[in-house]
């Protein structure tokens, strides 16, 4: 009976050891392992989410960059068109102003020519009167013969 009582004692001690290990060691150890597994899974999920967010941000940045490039090219094209319009408008204004200056200059030249002609007529009339005085040997009264002198100036 010694063997059987010892065997029962060993079985009871082994069952108590299993219960003790399961209750005090195995439960907290599995809880720690599950907590660690959960933290690792959360970290991997956060990493995956971060990578996905990074891909979305890169796509969005590329779209925004493409949109800005298109917009800047459009703005440059508009600026070039406006610059060309301004240049053409300035050329047209300069042409009109040049023509106006030429017309004014021609009119002024015409006036100067007419003044010079009038002055020359007056001088020719004075020379003619002076020549006639010398030829006739007497003085001609310019006031008395003003009609005649005016007619002479008009003919010249």
Backbone as CSV, one residue per row, in Angstrom:
resi,resn,N_x,N_y,N_z,CA_x,CA_y,CA_z,C_x,C_y,C_z
1,UNK,0.773,-1.162,0.000,0.000,0.000,0.000,0.838,1.260,0.000
2,UNK,1.926,1.019,0.295,2.866,2.111,0.280,3.004,2.719,-1.127
3,UNK,2.982,1.889,-2.060,3.136,2.379,-3.436,1.863,3.114,-3.834
4,UNK,0.735,2.602,-3.487,-0.497,3.230,-3.894,-0.686,4.556,-3.155
5,UNK,-0.426,4.602,-1.842,-0.587,5.856,-1.122,0.396,6.879,-1.638
6,UNK,1.593,6.448,-1.931,2.594,7.361,-2.478,2.152,7.819,-3.868
7,UNK,1.612,6.920,-4.622,1.173,7.270,-5.979,0.013,8.272,-5.908
8,UNK,-0.944,8.027,-4.968,-2.035,8.976,-4.818,-1.526,10.321,-4.329
9,UNK,-0.585,10.309,-3.464,0.009,11.556,-2.955,0.713,12.340,-4.074
10,UNK,1.417,11.579,-4.904,2.107,12.220,-6.015,1.107,12.774,-7.038
11,UNK,-0.004,12.046,-7.243,-1.028,12.504,-8.189,-1.675,13.776,-7.653
12,UNK,-1.983,13.788,-6.356,-2.591,14.966,-5.748,-1.606,16.139,-5.801
13,UNK,-0.340,15.890,-5.523,0.670,16.950,-5.564,0.832,17.489,-6.997
14,UNK,0.787,16.550,-7.955,0.922,16.971,-9.368,-0.286,17.808,-9.799
15,UNK,-1.505,17.406,-9.366,-2.713,18.155,-9.709,-2.647,19.527,-9.056
16,UNK,-2.222,19.592,-7.775,-2.059,20.880,-7.109,-1.016,21.754,-7.828
17,UNK,0.063,21.144,-8.293,1.100,21.889,-9.030,0.547,22.425,-10.350
18,UNK,-0.231,21.631,-11.049,-0.810,22.070,-12.326,-1.798,23.201,-12.059
19,UNK,-2.646,23.039,-11.019,-3.605,24.098,-10.692,-2.878,25.370,-10.301
20,UNK,-1.802,25.239,-9.491,-1.019,26.389,-9.044,-0.364,27.100,-10.237
21,UNK,0.255,26.331,-11.110,0.925,26.905,-12.290,-0.122,27.545,-13.198
22,UNK,-1.245,26.858,-13.388,-2.284,27.396,-14.261,-2.890,28.659,-13.661
23,UNK,-3.108,28.671,-12.400,-3.771,29.799,-11.743,-2.834,30.989,-11.588
24,UNK,-1.633,30.780,-11.099,-0.750,31.896,-10.769,0.257,32.234,-11.869
25,UNK,0.703,31.305,-12.642,1.734,31.591,-13.646,1.186,31.612,-15.074
26,UNK,0.461,30.593,-15.475,0.018,30.453,-16.855,-0.983,31.548,-17.236
27,UNK,-1.945,31.904,-16.398,-2.958,32.931,-16.692,-2.320,34.298,-16.937
28,UNK,-1.496,34.820,-16.005,-0.851,36.116,-16.258,0.092,36.070,-17.458
29,UNK,0.793,34.933,-17.637,1.716,34.828,-18.771,0.960,34.871,-20.093
30,UNK,-0.161,34.169,-20.205,-0.945,34.211,-21.445,-1.577,35.590,-21.629
31,UNK,-1.986,36.229,-20.525,-2.543,37.591,-20.636,-1.473,38.552,-21.160
32,UNK,-0.234,38.416,-20.639,0.868,39.261,-21.132,1.151,38.986,-22.605
33,UNK,1.108,37.736,-22.994,1.378,37.380,-24.388,0.273,37.935,-25.304
34,UNK,-0.993,37.846,-24.848,-2.091,38.396,-25.645,-1.978,39.918,-25.749
35,UNK,-1.598,40.567,-24.646,-1.411,42.025,-24.670,-0.293,42.407,-25.638
36,UNK,0.810,41.639,-25.590,1.936,41.905,-26.500,1.519,41.660,-27.942
37,UNK,0.781,40.607,-28.174,0.292,40.283,-29.523,-0.630,41.399,-30.023
38,UNK,-1.484,41.907,-29.130,-2.386,43.005,-29.494,-1.607,44.273,-29.829
39,UNK,-0.568,44.574,-29.004,0.242,45.772,-29.298,0.971,45.640,-30.631
40,UNK,1.489,44.472,-30.913,2.181,44.245,-32.196,1.190,44.375,-33.350
41,UNK,-0.003,43.792,-33.196,-1.019,43.885,-34.259,-1.450,45.341,-34.456
42,UNK,-1.628,46.077,-33.347,-1.986,47.495,-33.459,-0.880,48.291,-34.141
43,UNK,0.370,47.988,-33.806,1.509,48.665,-34.438,1.569,48.385,-35.929
44,UNK,1.349,47.114,-36.292,1.353,46.759,-37.718,0.193,47.427,-38.450
45,UNK,-0.983,47.481,-37.802,-2.138,48.132,-38.432,-1.877,49.631,-38.585
46,UNK,-1.276,50.244,-37.555,-0.958,51.673,-37.644,0.077,51.921,-38.739
47,UNK,1.063,51.037,-38.853,2.065,51.167,-39.924,1.429,51.043,-41.297
48,UNK,0.522,50.072,-41.430,-0.181,49.888,-42.713,-1.047,51.100,-43.030
49,UNK,-1.753,51.602,-42.004,-2.583,52.794,-42.201,-1.714,54.002,-42.562
50,UNK,-0.560,54.136,-41.893,0.364,55.230,-42.214,0.875,55.132,-43.644
51,UNK,1.204,53.917,-44.077,1.679,53.731,-45.452,0.576,54.078,-46.445
52,UNK,-0.651,53.662,-46.141,-1.792,53.973,-47.015,-2.029,55.479,-47.051
53,UNK,-1.967,56.129,-45.882,-2.137,57.587,-45.830,-1.023,58.297,-46.601
54,UNK,0.194,57.766,-46.513,1.317,58.348,-47.252,1.090,58.235,-48.756
55,UNK,0.596,57.080,-49.203,0.310,56.914,-50.633,-0.763,57.896,-51.087
56,UNK,-1.813,58.037,-50.262,-2.872,58.994,-50.606,-2.328,60.419,-50.640
57,UNK,-1.487,60.762,-49.676,-0.908,62.112,-49.640,-0.021,62.345,-50.863
58,UNK,0.752,61.341,-51.263,1.596,61.479,-52.451,0.744,61.664,-53.703
59,UNK,-0.341,60.895,-53.812,-1.223,61.047,-54.966,-1.840,62.436,-54.983
60,UNK,-2.286,62.878,-53.813,-2.889,64.213,-53.722,-1.862,65.298,-54.068
61,UNK,-0.636,65.133,-53.570,0.413,66.115,-53.862,0.710,66.144,-55.361
62,UNK,0.740,64.976,-55.994,0.984,64.918,-57.439,-0.135,65.607,-58.205
63,UNK,-1.380,65.365,-57.767,-2.521,66.010,-58.430,-2.465,67.520,-58.283
64,UNK,-2.159,67.968,-57.059,-2.073,69.415,-56.806,-0.930,70.015,-57.612
65,UNK,0.205,69.329,-57.650,1.352,69.822,-58.413,1.018,69.910,-59.898
66,UNK,0.357,68.887,-60.427,-0.035,68.902,-61.846,-1.013,70.048,-62.105
67,UNK,-1.970,70.211,-61.201,-2.952,71.288,-61.347,-2.260,72.650,-61.311
68,UNK,-1.307,72.836,-60.406,-0.588,74.110,-60.297,0.269,74.361,-61.545
69,UNK,0.893,73.301,-62.067,1.687,73.455,-63.285,0.799,73.891,-64.443
70,UNK,-0.359,73.257,-64.561,-1.299,73.614,-65.621,-1.764,75.056,-65.450
71,UNK,-2.078,75.403,-64.212,-2.557,76.755,-63.928,-1.464,77.788,-64.215
72,UNK,-0.219,77.481,-63.825,0.867,78.436,-64.066,1.131,78.583,-65.567
73,UNK,1.038,77.483,-66.312,1.226,77.565,-67.763,0.124,78.419,-68.381
74,UNK,-1.091,78.266,-67.881,-2.213,79.058,-68.380,-2.013,80.545,-68.059
75,UNK,-1.553,80.821,-66.853,-1.307,82.216,-66.452,-0.204,82.823,-67.315
76,UNK,0.855,82.054,-67.575,1.937,82.553,-68.432,1.437,82.824,-69.851
77,UNK,0.600,81.937,-70.361,0.055,82.131,-71.711,-0.808,83.388,-71.753
78,UNK,-1.619,83.595,-70.724,-2.446,84.797,-70.664,-1.572,86.048,-70.582
79,UNK,-0.503,85.969,-69.788,0.392,87.117,-69.654,1.056,87.433,-70.991
80,UNK,1.462,86.398,-71.719,2.077,86.620,-73.033,1.076,87.242,-74.005
81,UNK,-0.166,86.711,-73.974,-1.190,87.285,-74.863,-1.434,88.749,-74.509
82,UNK,-1.521,89.045,-73.227,-1.770,90.431,-72.799,-0.593,91.322,-73.174
83,UNK,0.621,90.803,-73.023,1.802,91.583,-73.401,1.785,91.873,-74.901
84,UNK,1.435,90.871,-75.700,1.352,91.077,-77.149,0.269,92.098,-77.488
85,UNK,-0.866,92.008,-76.775,-1.930,92.986,-77.009,-1.454,94.399,-76.669
86,UNK,-0.748,94.523,-75.559,-0.252,95.837,-75.148,0.745,96.368,-76.162
87,UNK,1.632,95.482,-76.650,2.625,95.904,-77.643,1.922,96.356,-78.917
88,UNK,0.929,95.571,-79.377,0.217,95.937,-80.600,-0.566,97.235,-80.391
89,UNK,-1.169,97.376,-79.219,-1.908,98.603,-78.917,-0.961,99.803,-78.897
90,UNK,0.225,99.613,-78.320,1.205,100.694,-78.277,1.698,101.044,-79.679
91,UNK,1.889,99.997,-80.495,2.310,100.257,-81.875,1.238,101.061,-82.609
92,UNK,-0.014,100.651,-82.435,-1.113,101.371,-83.084,-1.188,102.812,-82.597
93,UNK,-1.063,103.000,-81.276,-1.089,104.360,-80.727,0.082,105.181,-81.253
94,UNK,1.258,104.552,-81.336,2.439,105.262,-81.837,2.239,105.634,-83.307
95,UNK,1.647,104.714,-84.080,1.395,104.998,-85.485,0.435,106.185,-85.621
96,UNK,-0.636,106.155,-84.846,-1.620,107.247,-84.899,-0.968,108.553,-84.471
97,UNK,-0.202,108.494,-83.377,0.472,109.707,-82.880,1.485,110.216,-83.917
98,UNK,2.209,109.282,-84.561,3.169,109.673,-85.592,2.479,110.342,-86.773
99,UNK,1.353,109.762,-87.190,0.601,110.356,-88.297,0.073,111.738,-87.915
100,UNK,-0.389,111.855,-86.659,-0.885,113.155,-86.197,0.245,114.179,-86.187
101,UNK,1.424,113.776,-85.739,2.574,114.688,-85.714,2.968,115.076,-87.133
102,UNK,2.938,114.088,-88.044,3.295,114.376,-89.447,2.298,115.348,-90.050
103,UNK,1.005,115.136,-89.797,-0.018,116.043,-90.332,0.182,117.445,-89.760
104,UNK,0.442,117.515,-88.450,0.661,118.820,-87.809,1.911,119.493,-88.379
105,UNK,2.963,118.697,-88.591,4.202,119.258,-89.141,3.981,119.753,-90.571
106,UNK,3.227,118.966,-91.364,2.943,119.395,-92.735,2.133,120.685,-92.740
107,UNK,1.155,120.760,-91.833,0.352,121.988,-91.748,1.220,123.170,-91.338
108,UNK,2.119,122.941,-90.386,3.005,124.023,-89.941,3.951,124.440,-91.066
109,UNK,4.457,123.438,-91.798,5.334,123.751,-92.937,4.563,124.554,-93.977
110,UNK,3.320,124.139,-94.238,2.489,124.855,-95.210,2.282,126.298,-94.766
111,UNK,2.028,126.478,-93.467,1.845,127.847,-92.953,3.131,128.661,-93.105
112,UNK,4.264,128.035,-92.789,5.544,128.735,-92.924,5.813,129.092,-94.387
113,UNK,5.487,128.155,-95.286,5.677,128.432,-96.719,4.794,129.609,-97.133
114,UNK,3.537,129.584,-96.664,2.635,130.697,-97.019,3.137,132.015,-96.448
115,UNK,3.633,131.996,-95.192,4.191,133.233,-94.608,5.408,133.710,-95.391
116,UNK,6.251,132.744,-95.760,7.443,133.116,-96.517,7.062,133.686,-97.876
117,UNK,6.041,133.080,-98.503,5.602,133.595,-99.802,5.049,135.010,-99.651
118,UNK,4.261,135.197,-98.588,3.685,136.534,-98.366,4.800,137.547,-98.114
119,UNK,5.772,137.137,-97.317,6.887,138.048,-97.030,7.681,138.329,-98.301
120,UNK,7.894,137.294,-99.100,8.606,137.493,-100.358,7.828,138.426,-101.286
121,UNK,6.502,138.261,-101.322,5.698,139.146,-102.165,5.850,140.586,-101.712
122,UNK,5.801,140.746,-100.377,5.946,142.113,-99.850,7.314,142.683,-100.226
123,UNK,8.347,141.843,-100.067,9.697,142.310,-100.392,9.839,142.575,-101.891
124,UNK,9.230,141.713,-102.720,9.303,141.916,-104.164,8.570,143.199,-104.533
125,UNK,7.424,143.423,-103.876,6.676,144.656,-104.161,7.499,145.871,-103.766
126,UNK,8.166,145.764,-102.598,9.010,146.889,-102.160,10.157,147.088,-103.137
127,UNK,10.736,145.980,-103.596,11.838,146.079,-104.571,11.327,146.661,-105.884
128,UNK,10.132,146.226,-106.289,9.557,146.735,-107.541,9.269,148.217,-107.438
129,UNK,8.730,148.636,-106.277,8.451,150.067,-106.073,9.760,150.836,-106.076
130,UNK,10.758,150.268,-105.390,12.056,150.947,-105.345,12.660,151.023,-106.747
131,UNK,12.528,149.929,-107.489,13.050,149.939,-108.866,12.288,150.916,-109.734
132,UNK,10.970,150.975,-109.560,10.170,151.901,-110.344,10.516,153.326,-109.978
133,UNK,10.783,153.613,-108.685,11.197,154.961,-108.260,12.470,155.370,-108.983
134,UNK,13.386,154.416,-109.022,14.662,154.750,-109.633,14.490,154.973,-111.136
135,UNK,13.629,154.116,-111.717,13.429,154.260,-113.141,12.715,155.566,-113.444
136,UNK,11.705,155.857,-112.708,10.920,157.057,-112.966,11.618,158.296,-112.427
137,UNK,12.470,158.057,-111.471,13.212,159.170,-110.922,12.416,159.953,-109.914
138,UNK,11.350,159.495,-109.500,10.600,160.189,-108.470,10.031,159.169,-107.495
139,UNK,9.555,159.635,-106.419,9.077,158.752,-105.356,7.624,158.415,-105.618
140,UNK,7.291,157.172,-105.413,5.908,156.725,-105.549,5.344,156.664,-104.148
141,UNK,4.169,157.195,-103.957,3.526,157.186,-102.635,2.846,155.835,-102.446
142,UNK,3.331,155.054,-101.430,2.800,153.714,-101.189,1.375,153.791,-100.699
143,UNK,1.034,154.847,-99.916,-0.333,154.964,-99.403,-1.301,155.297,-100.530
144,UNK,-0.873,156.110,-101.405,-1.741,156.534,-102.485,-1.954,155.395,-103.478
145,UNK,-1.000,154.607,-103.648,-1.076,153.531,-104.643,-1.209,152.152,-103.976
146,UNK,-1.812,152.073,-102.815,-1.908,150.796,-102.085,-2.722,149.761,-102.861
147,UNK,-3.755,150.199,-103.545,-4.534,149.252,-104.340,-3.673,148.646,-105.440
148,UNK,-2.913,149.485,-106.069,-2.022,149.024,-107.126,-0.983,148.069,-106.569
149,UNK,-0.432,148.385,-105.381,0.584,147.511,-104.760,-0.033,146.183,-104.337
150,UNK,-1.253,146.210,-103.809,-1.925,144.972,-103.415,-2.154,144.087,-104.634
151,UNK,-2.536,144.677,-105.719,-2.741,143.946,-106.955,-1.415,143.345,-107.439
152,UNK,-0.369,144.123,-107.309,0.969,143.656,-107.715,1.409,142.501,-106.844
153,UNK,1.201,142.578,-105.523,1.583,141.496,-104.595,0.788,140.228,-104.924
154,UNK,-0.496,140.379,-105.223,-1.332,139.243,-105.547,-0.856,138.546,-106.815
155,UNK,-0.378,139.305,-107.774,0.106,138.723,-109.021,1.411,137.980,-108.815
156,UNK,2.205,138.470,-107.904,3.515,137.835,-107.651,3.268,136.569,-106.889
